[in-house]
């Protein structure tokens, strides 16, 4: 069984291995011992807080194989971004050049640097190790965050964003960054990406062009990747689009990957999730072929646990969720406790 839980200090080695495997462009997990330990410590403090509004919390989860004890993935939620360190994006807009005298009317795309998503919640740090990318595991890892957000909505903002990894080659070079580097910077994309992962974003405000950039002045290769995702990120984007996330023209400063957004209450998994008491019992009468796979969680914060299983059945008539003893054990649930679930 695969169980999602809050990260602890004991998970450092596994987190570092995931940081190594995630490769270029995965800025939220830099391969830096000090930074990774700080992320774990910050997450532990966040889960321990008793709060009713989003501040600077960071909720980092790991997905564990309960049979082997191996950590096979990570996922995270930032409660409110940009409050301590500015969060920058480019917004893709339009400007019109019009002259009735010359009978000229041209619409031009422009990129304007902004901090529009300051204070929003962000889902991030989604990574599943390659040998575990099968079945419903990836879908669960992405959607499991919404169980926690639904259960503890007071900890999050009304708007939720997700920054999607943009286009780059096998060496981590971004066509969009290459144009910026040529005109404004003297460092390679992997180095800039690494600095952002370490939290060093001062150079952005110091060196980024302050005025809108005319898109048609960029190289053709740079123009072609604006708002597009890395090949390996396409499945994650499709999952979020099914949840109701939309791209509204905001892109990353370095690789021009899209940032998508949704209102917390409009996210499909949050809207469709239900809370009810559990009954621990046998499910022999439920056909494994016909039963739905459910994503189920307890109601804890620091003790949060979630999993996905066919060994659970919602009884509409009694408004109760029947789960097996194994599932109850994995979620630390007892007879009569309440659980939240949705169909995966």
N, C-alpha and C positions, 0 to 999 in steps of 0.2 A: 504494500500500500504506500502511496505517496502522500506525504503530509506537509502542508505549508505551516510555518511557524516563524515567530520573530527570531532574528539572528542573535547569537550570543558570542561572547569572547572566544568560546571554544571552536567557533566556526572560522577562525582567521585563516588557517591553512587552506581550507576549502574555498574561501572567498578569494584568496590570492591566486589559486589555480584557475578559478573562473575568470579573474581579471586578465590573466595571461592568455587564456583561450579566446577571450572576447575580441582581441585584436584591435586594429586601428579604428578610430571613429567612435569607440565605446567610452566616451569621456567620463561617464559617471563611475567607472571602476578603473582608476589609474593603477598601474603596476608600481605601487609605492607603499611600503610597509606602514609608514607613519600615517599616510592618508587613509589607508584601509582600516587601521586600528581606530582612527578618529571617527570614521564612518560607523563602525560597530559601536563605539562608545556613545556616539550621538543617538544612534537608534535605540540603544538600551535605555538611555535617559528619556527619550521620547515616549516609549511604551510605558514607562513608569509614571509619567506625568498624569495628574488629575486635572483636566482642563475641559472647557466647554467652547473654545474657539480656536481657530488655527493661528499658530504663531510661527516659530521656526523649526517645528518638529520634522524629523525624517524617519519614516517607518520602513525599515529594510527587512525583508523576509527571505528565508531560504526554503527551498523545496527539498525534503529529505525522503529518501527511500527507507521506510521503516524496517524493512527486512535486513538491509545491509548497513544502514546508518550513514550511507553516502549522501552528500549534498549534491544534487544534480541540477540545481538552477537557483536563480535569484529574481526578485522583483521588488519594487519599492514605490513609496508614495512620499512626495514632499508636500507638507501641509500648506505652505505659503511661500512661493518663490520670490526672489528679488528684494526681500526686506532688509537683508544685511549686505549682500553683494548684488549690484545691479544685474538684471537679466535683460540681455539685449537680443533684439531680432531685427531683421529687415521686414518691412511690409511692402508687398508688391501692389502698387497703385497705378494710377494713370494721370497724365497731364495732357492738356490739349493746346496745340499751337494753331491758332486760327487767324487768318487775315482775309476779311471780305474783299479788300481792295485787290489782293493778288489771287483771290479765289483759291486759297489754300486752307485745308483743314486736316491736320495730322494728329492722331492720338498716339502717345508714346508711353510705354511702360516705364515706371521708375521704382527704384528701391530706396526706401527711407528708413534710417535706423531709428528704433523706438524702444520704449520700455513698457509697452501696453499691457503685458501679462503680469505685471507686478502684483503680488498678493494672491494670484491664482494657485490652486493646487496642481501638482504635476505627478503623473504616473511615469515611472522611469525604471532604469536598471533591469530591464527584462532580458534575461539570458538563460537559455536551456542548453545544457551540454549535449554535444552532437549525438552521442550514443543513446540519449533519452528522447530524441525527437521522433516520437512515434505515438500512434493512437491519439488520445485526447489530452495528453500531458501538456503540450504547448498551449492549447486552448484554455485549459484549466489555469495554468500559470498566469496567463494574461488576464483572465476574467476573475481570478480569485481575489485580486485587490478590491474588486467592487463589493465583495462580501463584507470585507472589513470597513469599507467606506459607507456602505449602507447601514451597517450596525452602529457605526460611530460617526454619523454624518456631521455632528457638531464640531468635530475636529478638522473639518475641511471647508474650503471655500465653495462658493456657488458655481464657479467656473473651473473646469478641470482641463488641463492641457497635456499633450504628449508630443515631445520632440522626436521626430523620426529621422533616423540616420540617412544622410544624403549619399549621393553617388561619389564613389572613390574607387581607385584601382587596387590591385592586389598589394601594392606597396604603400597604400594609404594616401595616395595623392589625389586631391580633389581638383577637377577642372575649374570650378568656381574660385577656389582659393588661389590657384595658379595665376589667375588674372589679378586678384587683389594683391598677391605677393609681388607681382611684376611692377605694380604701380604704387603700392603703399607700404609694403613690408619687405623684410630681408630675411625671413625665416621660413622654413619648409612647413607644409601643412601638418605632418605628424608632430612637430615640435610645438606649434601653436595649439593643436588639439590636446597635447600633453599638459601644457600650461593651464588650459581651461580646466582639465580634469583635476589639477592640483589646486584649483581655486584662485589662480593668479590671473585675474581678468583686467588688471589695470591697463595693460597695453592696448586693450580694445578701445577704451575711451581716449587713450593718448594718440593712437595711430589710425583708427578707422576714419574714413571720410565722413565729415559731419553733414555734408549736403547730399541731397538725393542723387543717386546714380542712375543715369539713363541706361536702361537695359540694352538698347541697341548699340551702345558703345562697347559692351563687353564682347569678348571673343565668342565665336559661334558655339564652341564647346561649352563655355560657361553659361551661355544663354540656354543651351539645351538641357541642363541639369537642374535649373531653378524649379523648385517644388516637386522634384522627383526623388524617390527613395532608392537606397541600395538594394540590389537584387535580393539579398538575404533578409531584407526588412519588409518585403512585400507581403508575406503572410501575416505579420504583426499588424500592418496597416489595414489589411482587409478585415481582420478581427475587430479592430477599433471602429472602422466604418460601419460594421454591422451593429455595433453598440450605439451608434448615433453620432460619432465624432465626425467633424467636418473640417476641411481646410479653408481658412478664410484669408489666405494671402500672406500669412506670416511664414518666414523661412529663416533657417539658421544662418548666422553671419559667416560661417566658414565653409560649409559644404552645400548651403542653400537647400538642405532637406526641409520638408514641410513640417510645420507645427500644427497639429489638429486640436480641436477643442469641442467640448460639450458641456451643457449644464448638468450639474451633479444629479438632479432629480430626473433628468431626461435620459440618463444612461440606461440602456435596456436591461442589463443585469441587475441594476439597483432597483429599477422600477418593477421588475418582474419577481424579485426575491420575496420570500414569505418567511414569517417567523411563527413557529408553533411548538407545542410540547412534543417531546419524543417518547416513544415507547420502544423499549429494547425487547426484541423478540425474533423468532425465526421467520424467514421469508421464503420458505420452501415452496409456498403456493404461487410465488411470483416467478414467471418465466424469465430467465436471463436474456432470452432472445427478444422478448417484447417489452421488458421494463426499461424505463428511461435511466440514463446516467445522471445522477444528481451531484451538484457541487454543494457541500454542506459545511457549515462552520459552527463553532460555539460562540458565545457572546462575550468572550474575554478580550482584554487588551494586551497586557503583557503575557497572558496565558492563552492568547488566540491560537486556534488550530483550525485548519480547513483541509478537506480532502474531496476526492470525487469517487463515486462508487455506484454500482448497480445494487448493492446490498442496502438499499433504502427505498421506501415506498411511502408516498403521501396518501393518507386516508382522508379523502374529502369529507366523508360523512361525519367522521369523528374529529376532524381538523387536528390530526396528529401525524407525526412523521415516524414511521416504523423503521428502525435501523438495527443492524446486527450488533452483537456484542463486540466484535472486532472494530467496527466503525466507532462505537461508543468509546471504546478504550483509546482509540487513536485521537479522538476529539476531547478526551477527558470529560465525558458526559455521563450523568447518572439518570436513572429512571425519573421521568417527569421534568427534567431540565428542558429549557427552550433552545432551539437551534434555528438558524437561518439557512435557507437553501434556494437554489434555482436549478432549472433543467439545463444541463450542459449541452 
